[in-house]
Amino acid sequence: MIDRRQLLEGGLMGGVAGAFAGGGAQRGGSREAEEVVKAIDELRDELRRQRQFSEIASIREQQVIFLRSNGKLPDYIDVGVGLWFAAYDWHIRWQQPLTISRDATGRTTLLLLTTQLVLRPDAQGDFMSLPYDIRG
């Protein structure tokens, strides 16, 4: 039985090999081959970008800085509407469980790993506070 990876790679390689076939060179085959190579590079770059989680990269960076200096992830980070919805969309896109609640003061929170993202609707969309703990 052929697994899915072999089937996809075989089809992709067959398409690339077809572009390099002898008859295509007389009709501008090198240009076609360059287009195929460009399309493959663009596809590879897109697949790489999807796994970088650009939606939450700035939040994750602050979590890592806090983790290195305190030995644990922060309890809270205040974020603006843009970052809060980016984290929300990340959960939806990657089918992660959503844990939305309210803190003691009534502000909306979203759990990202073990950090509560506190929505600050009065702040700019890309606002992010320094991470902090329950201890203050």
C-alpha positions in Angstrom: 0.0 0.0 0.0 1.3 3.5 -0.9 1.1 6.0 1.9 -0.2 9.5 1.3 3.2 11.2 1.5 4.7 9.0 -1.3 1.6 9.5 -3.4 1.8 13.3 -3.1 5.5 13.5 -3.6 5.3 11.2 -6.6 2.6 13.4 -8.2 4.6 16.5 -7.5 7.8 15.0 -8.9 5.9 13.7 -12.0 4.6 17.2 -12.7 8.0 18.7 -12.3 9.6 16.0 -14.5 6.9 16.6 -17.1 7.8 20.3 -17.3 11.4 19.3 -18.0 10.4 16.8 -20.7 12.2 17.1 -24.1 9.2 18.4 -26.2 8.6 21.3 -23.8 12.0 22.8 -24.3 11.2 23.8 -27.9 8.1 25.7 -26.8 9.7 27.7 -24.0 10.0 24.8 -21.6 12.7 26.6 -19.6 10.3 29.4 -18.8 7.6 26.9 -17.8 10.1 25.1 -15.6 11.0 28.3 -13.9 7.3 29.0 -13.3 6.9 25.5 -11.8 10.0 26.0 -9.5 8.7 29.4 -8.5 5.3 27.9 -7.6 6.9 25.2 -5.6 9.0 27.7 -3.7 5.9 29.8 -2.9 4.0 26.8 -1.7 7.0 25.8 0.5 7.1 29.3 2.0 3.4 29.4 2.7 3.5 26.0 4.5 6.5 27.3 6.6 4.6 30.5 7.5 1.6 28.5 8.6 3.6 26.8 11.3 5.2 30.0 12.6 1.9 31.1 14.4 2.4 34.7 13.3 -0.9 35.6 14.9 0.4 35.0 18.4 4.2 35.5 17.9 4.4 38.8 19.8 2.5 37.3 22.8 4.6 34.2 22.7 7.8 36.3 22.7 6.7 38.1 25.9 5.8 34.7 27.5 9.3 33.4 26.7 11.0 36.5 28.1 8.9 36.1 31.3 9.6 32.4 31.5 13.3 32.8 31.2 13.5 35.4 34.0 10.9 33.9 36.4 11.0 30.2 35.6 7.3 30.1 34.8 4.8 31.4 32.3 3.1 34.7 33.3 -0.4 34.6 34.8 -1.7 37.7 32.9 -0.9 39.9 29.9 -3.2 42.8 29.1 -3.8 43.1 25.4 -5.6 45.4 23.0 -8.5 44.3 20.8 -6.4 43.4 17.8 -4.1 41.0 19.7 -7.0 39.5 21.7 -8.9 38.7 18.5 -5.7 37.4 16.8 -5.3 35.0 19.7 -9.0 34.1 19.5 -8.6 33.5 15.7 -5.5 31.4 16.3 -7.6 29.1 18.6 -10.3 28.8 16.0 -7.8 28.2 13.1 -5.9 25.5 14.9 -9.0 24.0 16.6 -7.7 24.6 20.1 -10.2 24.7 23.0 -11.4 28.2 23.8 -11.4 29.2 27.5 -13.0 32.7 27.7 -14.1 34.0 31.0 -14.1 37.2 33.2 -11.7 38.2 35.9 -12.7 39.6 39.3 -13.1 43.1 37.9 -15.3 41.9 35.0 -12.7 42.1 32.2 -12.9 39.5 29.5 -10.0 37.0 29.4 -8.8 34.3 27.0 -6.5 31.5 28.1 -3.4 31.0 26.0 -1.3 28.2 27.4 -1.4 29.1 31.1 -1.5 32.9 30.6 -4.8 34.8 30.8 -5.0 37.4 28.0 -6.9 40.3 29.5 -8.9 42.3 27.0 -8.3 46.0 27.2 -10.9 47.6 24.8 -9.7 51.1 25.8 -6.2 50.4 24.5 -4.8 50.4 20.9 -5.4 47.2 18.9 -1.7 46.1 19.1 -1.3 47.1 22.8 0.4 44.6 25.1 1.4 45.2 28.7 4.3 43.6 30.4 3.4 40.1 31.6 2.6 39.9 35.3 1.7 37.3 38.0 -1.2 37.0 40.5 1.3 38.3 43.1 1.3 41.6 41.3 
